Amino acid sequence: MLAAASVVVVVGTVSGVISAAGEGRGTDEARPDTSASPRLVPLPAVPSASPSPTVSASPSARPRRTSPSPSATPRAKKKQQTAPVSTALYRHPASRVLDWVRAHPGDPRRPVIESRIADRPAAVWFADWSPDTVTARVKAVTSGGAAQGRVPVVVAYTIPDRDCGGHSEGGAPSLAAYDEWIDRFAAGLGGGEVVVILEPDSVAQADCLSAGQRADRFASLARAGRVIKEANPRARVYFDAGHSGWHTPAKQADLLRQAGAASSASSDGVFSNVSNFHGTADEIAYDRAVLDALGGPSGLGAVIDTSRNGNGAPADGEWCDPAGRTLGRAPTLSTGEARIDAYLWVKLPGESDGCQGEPGSFSPSYAYDLAR
């Protein structure tokens, strides 16, 4: 996947902490199964007049471009109407990094990994098509956040033809099945605040579909946003904007508009940089440009995955567990930046893209390198 997707290993997730892969479990399951974030394999860079950096190169022989240094982004007065009432994000008590921390009390790397990664709130992925259990598994996460007065972040990642048959292939068997899954996903959201990352790569990567397939997918995405917001009016739904090294803002905005992202009935804005490494300043500038081109209500905002972008994208375009990366800004709902609603850790640092270990597996050595 490009900026967002990851390899889904049975129950993997693109870039989150947990996935809800609970095939065969009853609807009274108390919590989702932990799993790794799927690995998103970046697409080739697309020439653009935008000053933003390029996408990480795909695993092909295509030429790679170097990302320019992030430029300073002027700080603006943060709009008030888009920020959730709660100011704290929810950390779900199940993830592979937490499993490792609990199992290795004497490991010298443990204090750094625990304090700088495991203790941070991160997204929970629902990456398997399991309509019989998804409601209970989503509810386990959202009710946990509500009990603590904190905002959970959940990722819906089950669109058919996911990742165009690439590393993260899978998803529902058809759009009709996907619509049913979304209905049941939404039924677990409860009535509290929740951030929903809707289908990483589903918009930015849609070029692999025919015009008819693309239109059908976008109709299902617009419907998904409406269903989620009707089920829980306090849910905040963000659509896939790729990242600053992929499409131009104008092209991405056109795709997003077709998918319903400009409608307040479906959308609260866009997300970018899922599972990628582009610098926060680049993403802020890019997301604002996308939102300007998108139009729609003035309250639309953006959220950015900052989990591994502390040093920006590698100059050589490497996307698979690249060396020299560091943790990015801590997850927060208070960014101080106009139209930027949150910095989130959608991809859990330390979960491998497939080079430091099996895709989606937790690599303590990689986690430690990111965190120290």
C-alpha positions as CSV (number, residue, x, y, z in Angstrom):
1,M,0.0,0.0,0.0
2,L,1.0,3.5,-0.4
3,A,0.8,5.9,2.3
4,A,-1.7,4.0,4.3
5,A,-2.1,0.4,3.8
6,S,-0.2,-2.5,5.2
7,V,0.0,-6.2,4.8
8,V,-2.9,-7.8,6.4
9,V,-1.6,-11.0,7.9
10,V,-4.7,-13.0,8.6
11,V,-6.0,-10.3,10.9
12,G,-3.4,-7.6,10.3
13,T,-4.1,-4.0,10.2
14,V,-2.7,-1.3,8.1
15,S,-1.3,0.9,10.6
16,G,-3.0,0.5,13.9
17,V,-2.5,-1.2,17.2
18,I,-5.2,-3.8,17.3
19,S,-7.4,-5.4,14.8
20,A,-10.7,-7.0,15.4
21,A,-10.1,-10.2,13.7
22,G,-12.3,-12.5,15.7
23,E,-13.6,-15.1,13.3
24,G,-15.5,-17.8,15.2
25,R,-15.9,-15.8,18.4
26,G,-19.3,-15.2,19.9
27,T,-20.9,-11.8,20.0
28,D,-20.4,-11.6,23.7
29,E,-16.6,-11.4,23.3
30,A,-15.3,-8.9,25.8
31,R,-12.5,-7.4,23.7
32,P,-11.0,-7.6,20.2
33,D,-8.1,-9.9,19.5
34,T,-4.8,-8.1,19.3
35,S,-3.0,-8.1,16.0
36,A,-0.5,-6.2,14.1
37,S,-1.1,-3.3,11.8
38,P,-1.2,-4.2,8.2
39,R,1.8,-3.0,6.2
40,L,1.0,-0.4,3.6
41,V,3.2,-0.5,0.6
42,P,3.8,2.9,-0.9
43,L,2.9,3.6,-4.5
44,P,5.3,5.3,-6.8
45,A,5.5,9.1,-6.6
46,V,3.2,11.0,-8.9
47,P,4.7,14.2,-10.4
48,S,3.0,17.2,-8.9
49,A,3.2,20.9,-8.8
50,S,2.7,20.7,-5.1
51,P,5.6,21.6,-2.9
52,S,4.9,18.6,-0.7
53,P,7.3,15.6,-0.5
54,T,6.9,12.5,-2.6
55,V,5.5,9.2,-1.7
56,S,7.6,6.4,-0.6
57,A,8.6,4.2,-3.5
58,S,6.9,1.0,-4.2
59,P,8.8,-2.2,-4.2
60,S,9.5,-1.9,-7.9
61,A,12.3,-0.7,-10.1
62,R,10.7,2.6,-10.8
63,P,12.8,5.7,-10.2
64,R,12.5,7.3,-6.8
65,R,12.4,11.0,-5.9
66,T,13.8,12.7,-2.8
67,S,11.5,14.4,-0.4
68,P,12.3,18.1,0.2
69,S,12.9,19.3,3.7
70,P,9.6,20.3,5.4
71,S,9.0,23.9,5.4
72,A,7.7,25.7,8.4
73,T,4.0,25.9,8.6
74,P,2.6,29.1,10.0
75,R,0.6,28.5,13.2
76,A,-3.0,29.7,13.0
77,K,-5.7,30.0,15.5
78,K,-7.3,26.6,15.9
79,K,-10.9,26.4,14.9
80,Q,-13.2,25.6,17.8
81,Q,-16.1,23.7,16.3
82,T,-14.2,20.6,15.1
83,A,-12.3,19.5,18.1
84,P,-14.0,16.8,20.2
85,V,-15.2,17.8,23.7
86,S,-12.9,15.3,25.3
87,T,-9.2,16.1,25.1
88,A,-7.7,12.7,25.9
89,L,-7.3,9.8,23.5
90,Y,-8.0,6.2,24.6
91,R,-5.3,3.6,24.9
92,H,-6.8,0.1,24.5
93,P,-5.3,-2.4,27.0
94,A,-4.5,-5.0,24.3
95,S,-1.8,-4.8,21.6
96,R,1.3,-6.7,20.6
97,V,3.6,-4.1,22.1
98,L,1.8,-4.4,25.5
99,D,2.0,-8.2,25.2
100,W,5.8,-7.9,24.7
101,V,6.2,-5.5,27.6
102,R,4.3,-7.8,29.9
103,A,6.3,-10.8,28.8
104,H,9.8,-9.3,29.1
105,P,10.1,-7.5,32.5
106,G,13.8,-7.9,32.5
107,D,14.7,-6.8,29.0
108,P,16.9,-3.7,29.1
109,R,14.9,-2.2,26.2
110,R,11.6,-2.5,28.1
111,P,11.5,0.9,29.9
112,V,12.0,2.8,26.7
113,I,9.5,0.8,24.7
114,E,7.0,0.9,27.5
115,S,7.2,4.6,28.3
116,R,7.5,5.9,24.7
117,I,5.3,3.5,22.8
118,A,3.2,1.1,24.8
119,D,1.9,3.8,27.1
120,R,0.7,5.9,24.1
121,P,-2.9,5.7,22.8
122,A,-3.1,4.2,19.3
123,A,-5.7,3.1,16.8
124,V,-7.6,-0.2,16.9
125,W,-8.0,-1.8,13.5
126,F,-11.0,-3.9,12.3
127,A,-9.6,-5.6,9.2
128,D,-11.5,-8.8,8.8
129,W,-15.0,-9.3,7.3
130,S,-16.8,-10.8,10.2
131,P,-20.3,-9.4,10.4
132,D,-21.4,-11.8,13.1
133,T,-18.8,-10.5,15.7
134,V,-17.8,-7.0,14.6
135,T,-20.5,-5.2,16.6
136,A,-19.4,-6.7,19.9
137,R,-15.8,-6.1,19.1
138,V,-16.2,-2.5,18.2
139,K,-18.4,-2.0,21.3
140,A,-15.6,-3.4,23.5
141,V,-13.3,-0.7,22.3
142,T,-15.8,2.2,22.4
143,S,-17.3,1.3,25.7
144,G,-13.8,1.1,27.2
145,G,-13.1,4.6,26.0
146,A,-16.4,5.9,27.3
147,A,-15.8,4.4,30.7
148,Q,-12.5,6.4,31.0
149,G,-13.9,9.6,29.4
150,R,-11.4,9.2,26.6
151,V,-11.8,9.1,22.8
152,P,-11.0,5.9,21.0
153,V,-9.7,5.7,17.4
154,V,-11.0,2.8,15.3
155,V,-10.0,1.9,11.7
156,A,-12.5,0.3,9.3
157,Y,-10.4,-1.6,6.8
158,T,-12.6,-4.2,5.0
159,I,-13.4,-2.6,1.6
160,P,-13.5,-5.2,-1.3
161,D,-10.4,-5.3,-3.6
162,R,-8.4,-3.8,-0.7
163,D,-4.9,-2.7,-1.7
164,C,-5.7,-3.7,-5.3
165,G,-4.6,-7.3,-4.6
166,G,-1.3,-6.2,-3.1
167,H,0.3,-6.9,0.3
168,S,-2.9,-6.0,2.2
169,E,-5.3,-7.7,-0.1
170,G,-8.6,-9.0,1.3
171,G,-11.7,-7.4,2.6
172,A,-15.4,-8.2,2.1
173,P,-16.4,-10.4,-0.7
174,S,-18.6,-7.8,-2.4
175,L,-19.8,-4.2,-1.8
176,A,-23.2,-5.6,-0.7
177,A,-21.4,-7.6,2.0
178,Y,-19.3,-4.6,2.9
179,D,-22.4,-2.5,3.4
180,E,-23.7,-5.1,5.7
181,W,-20.4,-5.2,7.6
182,I,-20.4,-1.4,8.0
183,D,-24.0,-1.5,9.4
184,R,-22.8,-3.8,12.1
185,F,-19.6,-2.0,12.6
186,A,-21.6,1.2,13.2
187,A,-23.9,-0.5,15.6
188,G,-21.0,-1.0,18.0
189,L,-19.9,2.7,18.1
190,G,-22.2,3.6,21.0
191,G,-23.0,7.2,21.7
192,G,-19.7,8.6,22.9
193,E,-17.0,10.4,21.0
194,V,-15.0,8.2,18.7
195,V,-12.7,8.9,15.7
196,V,-13.2,6.6,12.7
197,I,-10.5,6.2,10.1
198,L,-12.5,5.0,7.1
199,E,-10.7,2.6,4.8
200,P,-7.0,3.6,4.3
201,D,-6.0,3.8,0.7
202,S,-9.6,3.2,-0.5
203,V,-9.7,6.7,-2.2
204,A,-6.0,7.4,-3.1
205,Q,-5.5,4.0,-4.5
206,A,-8.7,3.8,-6.5
207,D,-6.9,4.3,-9.9
208,C,-6.5,0.5,-10.1
209,L,-10.3,0.1,-10.5
210,S,-12.4,0.7,-13.6
211,A,-14.5,3.8,-13.7
212,G,-17.6,1.8,-12.9
213,Q,-15.9,-0.1,-10.0
214,R,-14.6,3.2,-8.7
215,A,-18.0,4.8,-8.7
216,D,-19.5,1.8,-6.9
217,R,-16.7,1.9,-4.3
218,F,-17.2,5.6,-3.7
219,A,-20.9,5.2,-3.3
220,S,-20.3,2.6,-0.6
221,L,-17.8,4.8,1.2
222,A,-20.3,7.8,1.2
223,R,-22.9,5.4,2.5
224,A,-20.5,4.1,5.2
225,G,-19.9,7.7,6.4
226,R,-23.6,8.4,6.6
227,V,-24.4,5.1,8.4
228,I,-21.7,5.7,11.0
229,K,-22.8,9.3,11.7
230,E,-26.4,8.3,11.9
231,A,-25.6,5.5,14.3
232,N,-23.5,7.8,16.5
233,P,-23.8,11.6,15.8
234,R,-20.7,12.1,18.0
235,A,-18.5,9.9,15.8
236,R,-16.0,11.8,13.7
237,V,-15.4,10.2,10.3
238,Y,-12.3,10.9,8.2
239,F,-11.7,9.8,4.6
240,D,-8.5,8.7,2.9
241,A,-6.3,11.6,1.6
242,G,-3.2,9.4,0.9
243,H,-0.2,11.6,1.8
244,S,1.8,14.5,0.7
245,G,4.0,12.5,-1.7
246,W,1.2,10.9,-3.6
247,H,-1.5,12.7,-5.6
248,T,-1.7,16.4,-6.1
249,P,-4.2,18.1,-3.7
250,A,-6.5,18.9,-6.6
251,K,-6.7,15.3,-7.8
252,Q,-7.1,13.9,-4.3
253,A,-9.8,16.4,-3.5
254,D,-11.7,15.4,-6.7
255,L,-11.6,11.8,-5.7
256,L,-12.6,12.6,-2.2
257,R,-15.6,14.6,-3.4
258,Q,-16.8,11.7,-5.4
259,A,-16.6,9.5,-2.3
260,G,-18.8,11.9,-0.2
261,A,-16.0,13.5,1.9
262,A,-17.3,17.0,1.2
263,S,-20.7,16.2,2.8
264,S,-21.3,16.8,6.5
265,A,-23.7,13.9,6.4
266,S,-20.8,11.5,5.8
267,S,-17.6,13.2,6.7
268,D,-15.7,15.3,9.2
269,G,-12.7,15.6,6.9
270,V,-9.6,13.6,5.8
271,F,-6.7,11.6,7.2
272,S,-3.2,11.3,5.8
273,N,0.2,9.6,6.2
274,V,-1.1,6.3,7.6
275,S,1.8,3.9,7.9
276,N,4.1,6.4,6.2
277,F,6.9,8.7,7.2
278,H,6.3,12.1,5.7
279,G,7.0,15.0,8.0
280,T,4.2,16.6,9.9
281,A,4.8,20.1,8.4
282,D,4.5,18.6,4.9
283,E,1.3,16.8,5.9
284,I,-0.2,19.9,7.4
285,A,0.4,21.9,4.3
286,Y,-0.9,19.1,2.1
287,D,-4.0,18.4,4.1
288,R,-5.0,22.1,4.1
289,A,-4.5,22.2,0.4
290,V,-6.7,19.2,-0.1
291,L,-9.4,20.6,2.2
292,D,-9.3,23.9,0.3
293,A,-9.7,22.1,-3.0
294,L,-12.4,19.8,-1.6
295,G,-14.7,22.6,-0.5
296,G,-17.7,21.6,1.7
297,P,-18.5,22.8,5.2
298,S,-15.9,25.0,6.9
299,G,-15.7,22.7,9.8
300,L,-14.0,19.9,7.8
301,G,-10.6,19.1,9.2
302,A,-7.7,16.6,9.0
303,V,-5.9,14.1,11.1
304,I,-2.4,13.0,10.6
305,D,-0.6,9.7,11.4
306,T,2.6,10.9,13.2
307,S,3.6,7.5,14.6
308,R,6.9,7.1,12.8
309,N,7.5,10.4,11.0
310,G,9.9,12.2,13.4
311,N,12.7,12.3,10.9
312,G,10.5,12.5,7.8
313,A,10.5,10.1,4.8
314,P,13.8,8.5,3.8
315,A,15.6,10.2,1.0
316,D,15.8,7.0,-1.0
317,G,12.1,6.3,-0.7
318,E,12.5,3.1,1.3
319,W,9.1,2.1,2.8
320,C,9.9,-1.2,4.6
321,D,11.0,-0.7,8.2
322,P,13.5,2.0,7.0
323,A,16.5,2.7,9.3
324,G,17.0,6.1,10.9
325,R,13.3,6.8,11.5
326,T,12.0,8.1,14.9
327,L,8.7,8.5,16.6
328,G,6.7,11.5,15.6
329,R,4.6,13.9,17.6
330,A,2.7,12.3,20.5
331,P,-1.0,11.5,19.8
332,T,-3.2,14.5,20.7
333,L,-6.5,16.1,19.9
334,S,-5.1,19.5,20.6
335,T,-2.7,20.4,17.7
336,G,-2.7,24.1,17.8
337,E,-2.9,24.1,14.0
338,A,-5.9,25.4,12.1
339,R,-7.9,22.7,10.4
340,I,-5.7,19.9,11.9
341,D,-8.0,18.1,14.3
342,A,-5.5,15.6,15.7
343,Y,-2.1,13.9,15.5
344,L,-2.8,10.1,15.8
345,W,-0.7,6.9,16.0
346,V,-2.6,4.9,13.5
347,K,0.4,2.6,12.8
348,L,1.8,1.2,16.0
349,P,5.6,1.8,16.1
350,G,7.5,-1.4,16.3
351,E,5.1,-3.4,14.2
352,S,7.1,-4.5,11.2
353,D,6.4,-3.6,7.6
354,G,7.9,-7.0,6.7
355,C,11.7,-6.4,6.8
356,Q,12.4,-6.4,10.6
357,G,10.1,-9.4,11.0
358,E,7.0,-11.0,9.5
359,P,4.6,-8.3,8.3
360,G,2.6,-7.1,11.3
361,S,4.8,-8.8,13.9
362,F,6.2,-6.8,16.7
363,S,9.9,-6.2,16.5
364,P,11.4,-5.0,19.8
365,S,14.7,-4.0,18.2
366,Y,12.9,-1.8,15.6
367,A,10.6,-0.3,18.3
368,Y,13.7,0.5,20.4
369,D,15.5,2.1,17.5
370,L,12.4,4.3,16.8
371,A,11.9,5.3,20.5
372,R,15.4,5.9,21.9
